[in-house]
Amino acid sequence: KEASVLRALSIHLANSGSHIVEVWHKTGTHVSFERNPLAWDRIAVLTVDSNGRGFKTRADLGSFPLGVGDHSFYIFSLNGRLRYTNGEGVGTIVAENDQIQVLEGIGRGSPFGSQFQNRIWNGELFYDE
């Protein structure tokens, strides 16, 4: 909706302990680009100490500028699993305010591999308004 700066996100990991998490970004929709790593930019590789199933884990990104318009994020753990909620349809509004709108997307079984439709990300965005 409006330009802002993404500072961090929270994720929901299935297990506690140390996890390596990658965060990828692309301007615009993820639809038709789910299996194309060349369409995405890796913006972070982070080691996080997971709080485990049922608890949020914060992942600091520093300062990532988000221009006006649509943005897609692809977040995965190299040595664990992210938790999600089953949804109703890709593109369904999950949460929104005056600055940002979060839409339902997909889940992945492996990096740029098999996909599971209609998934809701269990996380939070921390950004400057």
N, C-alpha and C positions, 0 to 999 in steps of 0.2 A: 504494500500500500504506500508507505512513505519510506524515504531513505533513513537508514539507521546504521549502527555499528554493532555487530554481534560480538559479545565478549566471552560467552561460555554457553554450555548446554548441559543439561542433566540427562542421563541415560539410565535405563533399567537393565542391569545385567543379571543373568540367571544364577551366577555363582559369585561368592565373595573371593577376595584375593586380588592379585595384580593382573591387569588386563592391558593388552596393547589395542588401542582403538584408533581407527582411521576415520577421518571426516573428509568427504568429498563434496564438491559444490559444482553446480552448473547454473547459468542464468537460463530462465525459462523452465518449461515443464520437463519432468523425467520421462514422460510417456514417449515411447519409441526409442529411448536412449538407455534403457535399463541394462542392456548387455554390451554397451559400447564404452569401454573405459577411456577412449580417446575424446569423448564428448565431455568428460568431467575433469576437474582440477582437484588434486588432493591438497587440501588446505591445512591438514594437521595429522600428525602421527603422535599419539599421546600414550603415556603409561598412566593408568588410573588405578587406584585402590578401590575396588568395588565394595559397596556396602551390602551386596548380595540381593537375592530375590526379595521383592517387596519393598526395596528401599532405593531411593534416588542416589546416583553417583554423579558428582559434578566433574565436568571436563572443561578446563579453561582453554580458551582459544586465543587469548591476547586481544587483538583488535582486527576484526574482519569486516570491512565496509560492505554494506548491502545497499545497492542503489535502488531506485524506485523500480518496481516491476516484480515479476515472478522469479523465484529462486528455488532450486531443488537441492536437497541434501541427501547424501548417501552415507550412512554411519554403520560401521561394523567393527566387531572385535575379532582380532586375528587368532585369539586363543580362548574364546568363550562365545556365549550366545546372548544376544539382546532379546529382551522380552518385548512383546507387543500385544495389542488387543485386536481381536477380529473386528472388522468393520463392515460397512454396508456397500461402499463403492468408491473406487479411485476418484478423487476430486471432490468428495463430500467434505464440507467445512467441519473441522473438528473443534477449532477454537479461533477466536478473533478478537481484536480490539481495534482502536483507531490506527495503529501503526502496522500491525502484522496479522496475517490470516494463515492458519495452519490447516492444510488439507490432508485427507486420507491418501495413502499411497500403497506401496507394496512392501513385502518382506523378502529377504533373499536367504537361500540356503548356503550360499558361498559367494565370494566376491565376484560380481558380475555373472553369476551362474543362475541356477534355477530360481524361480520367483514364485511368491505366493501373493495372490491378489487380495485387495481389500483389507489392508492392515493399517492400524492406527499406531503411530509412534508413541511410546510411553516415555515422554521426556518433557523438558522445559527449555525455552530459549531465554537467555539473559542478554539484554541489549540496551544500548543507550537510546532513549526516545528523542 
